[in-house]
């Protein structure tokens, strides 16, 4: 089973772009039929699907976040990257990397504050 490890800056200022990385071990991000999703959970709220990239490199985005979100991959490093631009305090959340086969990372906290 694959293992997922998210990493990011932790604290960012409003209007900045935050970049998060999901490092995958135990399998390749190009393995057929895998989808690599980004999901977040703001404090006290439910889970929100942000977008995904599949094994072929096709990307999918939540309509509500599409204008600010970019998901990419580095196959040489076996990593998935999420970029979220023009962040506000409402983007404060724990961000998770998740597969369509039920594997979750431990999450990385992003706090947006000046």
N, C-alpha and C positions, 0 to 999 in steps of 0.2 A: 504494500500500500504506500502511496506517495505521502511524503511529509511536506508541509508548507510552513514557511517562516516569513512573516511580514516584517518590514523594517521601514522606518521613516524618521523625520526630524523631530517629532514630538510636539513642538510648539512653533506655530507660524503666526505671522502678523496678517491682519485683514488686508485684502487685495492681492496678497502674494499667491504664487502657485506652489502647491505642495506636491511632492513626488514621493510615491510609496513603491516599495519593491517587494515582490513575493518570490522568494527563492525556493525552488522545488528540488526535492531529493527523493530518491527511490523510484524515479521514473522520468521519462522525457516529456517536455511540454508539447512535443509534436506527435505524441502517441495518438493513434486514431481514436476519435470519438470523445476525446477529453475537451471539456470546456472549462476555462479558468475564469472564475467570477470574482468580482469585487462587491462586497456587501458591507454596509456600515450600520452601526447602531448608535444613535445619539443618546445622551444620558436620559434615562427615564422614558425612552421611546422604543418603538419596534424596529425590526430589521428592515433595511431598505436596499434593494438590489440596484446597483449602480451601472453595471455593464459587465461585459465578458469578452474574452478572445478565445477562439477555438483552436483546435490542433492544426488547422491550416493557416491560421493567422487572420481569419475573418473576425471583425469586431462588431459588437452589439452594444447599444447604449440605452439607458433609461431616457425616455423623451424629456423628462423634467430636468435632467442633468446633461443632456447631450452637448449643449453649447459650451459647457465648461469642462468636459471630461475627455481624456484621451487614454486609451489603453494600448500598450505595445508589448513586444516581447524581444528578448535577446536569447536566441537559441544556443549561442555559444556558452552562455552563462546559465542557461536553464532558468531564466527569470522572466517574470511578468511585471510590468510597471504600470502604475496608475498615476496620471497627472490630473489634478483638479485645480483649475485656475480661479482667480478672483474670489478667493475664499472669504467667508464671513464667519462670525461666531456660530451661526447656525450649522456650519460644517463641522463643528466640534463633535467628535464621535470616535468610537472604536471601529477601525477598518479591518475587515477580514478578507482573506483570500480563500476561496472555496472551490472545490471541484464539483462537477455534476454527478460524481459518484460518492459524494458525502464526506469527503475529507475537508477539514477546516484547519486553518492556521490558528495560532493562539491570539491573533489580533494585535494591532498596534494603535495606540492612543494618539489622536491628533487633536490638539487644542488650538483654537484660533483666538488669539487675544493680542491686544496691543500692549 
